[in-house]
Amino acid sequence: MSKSPANYRPETRLVHSGTLRSQYGETSEALFLTQGYVYNSAEECEARFKGEDPGFIYSRYSNPTIAMFERRMIELEGAEAARSAATGMAAVTTAILAPLKSGDHVVASRALFGSCLYVIQDLLPRYGIETTLVDGANLDEWQRAVKPNTKTFFLESPTNPTLDVLDIPAIAEIAHKGGARLVVDNVFATPIWQSPLALGADVVVYSATKHIDGQGRCLGGIILSSEAFIAEHIHNFMRQTGPSISPFNAWVLLKGLETLGVRVRAQTDTAARIADVLASHPKISRLVYPGRADHPQAALVKKQMRGGSTLVGFEVKGGKQGAFRALNELKLAKISNNLGDAKSLVTHPATTTHQRLKPEDRAALGISEGFIRFSAGLEHADDLIEDLTAALEKA
């Protein structure tokens, strides 16, 4: 008896889930580069628009290649439904904004990617949506922030860029008791190492640009949740406003998913080795890695994550000058604000992803002038260690 797709292990789902084959029986997923679709009759067209016929209508919100990408992510994540978007930020913004109206209230962790902070702090209040930022690791702050009009909690875990790990089940419980939903950005953990929906979250979002593509080729994002949430809040919003992913990008992401497990495991092993070496380096004053026993939330990491991370955070002595000297001496790892790539990338958050924050706000988040975020690629770990240690000697 053949297995149900839900019973296959993640590696198998990453290769086979959601595949639709045309009459030609192609091995690779077909790329449907089309804007629209034709109908055999006016009656069929009417039925399609009424939702009585399940076929495709327009590639802004329905396309066979995009549907395959969404189905594969649904089966990997254990969700009921999904909608993909043009970018990770399109997915985040839609997941937060689409269900809300003026007068609603959002509670979010203070430790967020700079663009996510913009959505919470600047964008939502323009439309009469109240927001509160809390210390994500402090459960009492989440509890105290709940109001009668609170509708959404939002967090990243691990956080960008300092790799704090937040207690998803406990925060979900607080949200649900207050009548709110929990939206989790799972980019840094990837679906390989963490499953927010199984931990109690209501919605999970990804920048598929990162590990899912993982090879620096295209942009994409996805929202995964229940059928009810997607149907009631997300589908029509995306259909009418159009933050759509292109079929070509969806096809690229499908191919990226086939190797996601292999890449993330190799990158995590490399990141762990780098973290162990840098932890005792004399030029490093602080190191954060979710796979180490000295991580501030090490017990929580073991409880809710299946592995560490492909990212390492470390603080170079000498502040910005020391960090810049080290960055400029690197020969193998490249300076970039991206992450999750096959090539190792390094970022100075204080002057890039979080530069719009006030210095005191950065300091409160642990983003010092000497802090560097390292994203491990697929190079040999020894080559990367040699590159980093040689650069640090010049810092």
N, C-alpha and C positions, 0 to 999 in steps of 0.2 A: 504493500500500500504506500503510495507517495505521501510525503509529508505536506502539511499545510505550510505556506510561506512563513507564517508566524512562528513555526517550530524550528526553522532553520537557524543556525548560529549566525552571528553578525557578519562574519566574513563571507558566508554564502549569500546572505541577503544583499550585501554590497555589490555583488557581481550579477545576481539574477533578478532581484525584486523589481517589479513594475514593468518588465520588458513587454512591449507590444510589437508584434511582427507584422509586416505588410504581407501582401500576397506573394512577395518575392522570397520570403524566408531568410532575410538577412541575418548574419551572425551578430554584428554590432547593431546597436540601437539606431534606428533611422532618424535622420535629421530632416524635419518638416519645415523648410523655409517658406512659409506661406503666411500672408496677412489674413486672408479670409477663406471661405469655403463655399462651394456651390451646392444647390439642392435640386433634387429630381422633380420637385413640383412646388407650387406656391403653398400647398397644404403642408408639405414636409417642412418648409421654411417656417411657417406659422407655428407648427408643433415644436420645432426646435427652440424658437424664441419664448414659447410658453413654458418650456421645461418639460414638455411631454415626451420629447424625443431626446435621448442622451447624447447626441452627436455634438461636434464642435461648431462654434458660431463665428468667432473672431479671435485672432491670436493675441489680442491685448489681454484676454482673460481665459482663453482655452485653446490648447494646442497639443497635439499628440506627444511631441518631444518633451514639452514642459510637464505634461501629465505623467510621463514616465519618471522624470526626476522627482516630482512630488510623491509618487507612489513609493519609490525606493526609499525616500527619506521617511515616509510614514511608517513603513515596515521596519526600518532601522531604529527609529525613535520609539516605536510603540504608541504612536498617536492614532487618532481616528481620521484626521483630515489635515490638509496643509494647503497653503498657497505660497508660491514663490514670488520673489520681487526682484527688481533690477539691481539692488545693492543690499548690503547688510543694514545700512541705516534706513533704507526704505522699509525693510521688514520691521525694524525696531519702531520706527515712527508710526507705521500703520497699526502694529499690534497694540501700541499704547493709545494712540489718538482715536482710532476708528470706533471703539465702544463708548467713548466719553462724550459728554456734553457740558455746556457752560454750567457751573455750579458744582461739578464733581471735584473730587480730591484724589491726588496721587501721592503715595509715599514711596520714596526711592532711596536706595543706598547712596551715600555721598561719594563712594569710590566707584566712579564710572568713567568710561571713555569720554573724551572731551565733547564729541558730537552728541552723545547720549545726554550729557549734562546740559548741553544747549537745548535739547528737546524738553527736558524737565524744567529747567530754570527760566528759559527765555520764551520758547514757543508756546507751551501749554498755557501759561498765564495770559498770553495775548488773546486767547479765546475763552477767558473766564474760568479756566480750570486751575484750581488751587493746588499747590505742590509743597511737599515737605521733604527735606533731605535729612537722613539719619545716619548714625554710625552703624553700618550694616552688621557688624559683629556683635552689637549690643541689642539683645532681644527686648530689653525694657524700652529702648528708644522706639523700636517698631510698635510696641504695644501702646506707648503713650501718644504716638502720632495718629492713631486711628480716630476718625471722627464719624459722625453719622452719615456723612456724604462721601466717605472713602470708598472708591471703586476699584483701585488698582494698586498693587505693590509691584515694584520693579527692581531687579538686582542683576549684577554679574557675579559669577563665582566659577573659578577664581577671578579676582578683580583685575582690571587693567589700570596700571601696569604692575602693582605691587604684590599681586598673587595672593591676596587674602582669600580665605575660603569661608563662605557664609553658610549658616545652618539652614538649608532649604526646607527640610521637613518642619522645623520649629517655626520658621517665618511663614510657611504656608498655613500652618495651623492658626497663627495669629490673624493672617489675612482672612481666612475662611470664617473664623469666629466673628470678625468685624464686617462680614458680608462683602469682602473684596476678593479679587482674583490675583494670583501671583504670576507675573511674567518674568521668565529667567532668560538672560542672555548666556548661552552655554558655549560661546566661541572658544574660550581658553581651555575648557575641559575637553571639548569635542564629544560627539556621541559615542566615541570609543570608550572614554573614561568616566562619563557621568550621564545619567538619565533623569533629568529634572522632573519629567511627568510621573515617573515611578516614585519619585521622592515627595510628591504632593503638589508640584507646580501645576498650574492650569494651562499655561502657554509657554512654549520654548521658541526662541528665535536664534538664528545663526546668520552671521556674515559668511556665506558660502565662498566668498572671495578668499578666505583664509584657508584652513586645512582641507576643506572639501574640494576646492580646485587644487590648492596646494602647490601650484607650479607657475604662479605669476602670470596667468593668461587672461583671466576675465573676472568680471564683477558679478555678484549674485547674492541673494538672500532668501530666507524661507521662514515662514511662521507655521508652527505645528501645534495642534490643540484638538479639542473635541469637535465632532461634526456640528454640534449646536453652536459653538463659538464661531467657527469658521463661517457657517451658513448665515448666522444672525448678524455678525459684526464685520467680518473680513471680506467675504466674497463680493458683495455689492459695492463696498467702499473701493476695492481695487478695480472692479469692473468699470465704475464710473470715473475714478480719478486717474487710473492708468499708470501706477508705478511698476510697470510690467517688466519681467525678464524677457530677453530675446530667446527664441528657440535655439539659436546657435550657442549662446551661453549655457542654456540648460543642457544641451548635448555635451559641451565640454565638462560641465559639472558631473554629468552621469559617468563619463569616463574617469574623472577624478575619484568618484566614489569607489570604483573598482579596486583602487590601491590605497584607500584611506587607512584601513587597518594596518597594512604593512608599513606605510609611511609614518603614521603616528606612533606606532610601537618603536620603530627604529629611532625616531626623533626624540622620544621620551627617554630611551636608554642613553642616548648621547647627552641629553640635557642633564640627566642624573649624574653622569660621569663628570661633566663640566662643573656642576654644582659642588661635587665633592672636592674637586681640585681647587676651585676658587674660594671655598669656605675657609681655607687656612692660608690663603695668599696674603702676604703682608701689606699689599696695596689695597685690599678690600676691607672696608669697615663694617659692611653688613651684606648678608646674602639671604635671599628668600627663594626657597624651592619647595613646592608642595609634596615632593616625595621624600623629604628628609625629616628625621626625628626632631630637628630643632625648628621646624616650621611653627609659627605661632598657633596654628590650628591643626597640629599633626594628628590628634585623635579624631577630629572631624573629617580630615582627609581620608583616613582609613575607613571611617564609617560610611561615607557617601560617594567616594570616588574609587574606581577600579584600578587607577594608576596615577602617576604623578602629573607631569605636564611636559610639553615641548618647550616651555619657556622658563628662563631663569632671570631673576632680578638681582642686581648687585650694585653696591655703592662704592665708587672709587674715591679713595682719599684725595683731598685737594680740590673738592668741589667741581664746579663747571670746568675749570682749567684742566684739572686732572682727568676728568671724564673725556673732554675733547681731545686731549693728547692721546689717550688710549684709543679712542675711536679712529683718530687719524692715522694711527700706526697699524691698524688692522690690515692685513693683506688678503685674507680669505673671506671672513665675514664682512658683509656689505652694509653700509649705513642706509637704512630705509625705514619708513614708518609702517610698513606692512609686517605680517607675521604668518607663521604656519606654512612657509614656503619650503620647497626642496632645497633652496639655497639658504644658508644661515644669514640672518639679518639682525642688526643691532639698531636700537633706537634710544635717543636721549629725550625722554618724555617731557622734561621741564621746558624744552625749547621747541617741541613739536606737538605731540598729541594733546598735551595739557598746558600749552603755553598761554592760553587765554585765561587761565585761572590766576588769581592773585597769589603772590608768593606765600602769604600766610595760609591760603587754602591748600596750596600744593604741599606745604610743610605738614599740615594737619593730616594729609593723606599718605605721608611718608615718601613723597616724591621730592627728594633733595636735588640740589644742583649737581651732585655727583652720581645720581642714580641712572643706571643703564638697564634696558630690557633686552635680553638676548633671546632670539628665537632660533632653536636648533634646526638645522637642515639635515640633508642626507649625506653630507660629507663624512669621511672617517673621523671618528671622535678624537683620535690622537692628533690629527692635523689641526682640528679646531682648538684643541687644548694648547698646542704649541703656538698657534696664532694669537690666542688670547693672552697667554702668559708672556709672550714676547712683547706684545703691545703694552701690557701692564708695567713691564719693566721701564718703559719710557714715560709712564704717566707721572 
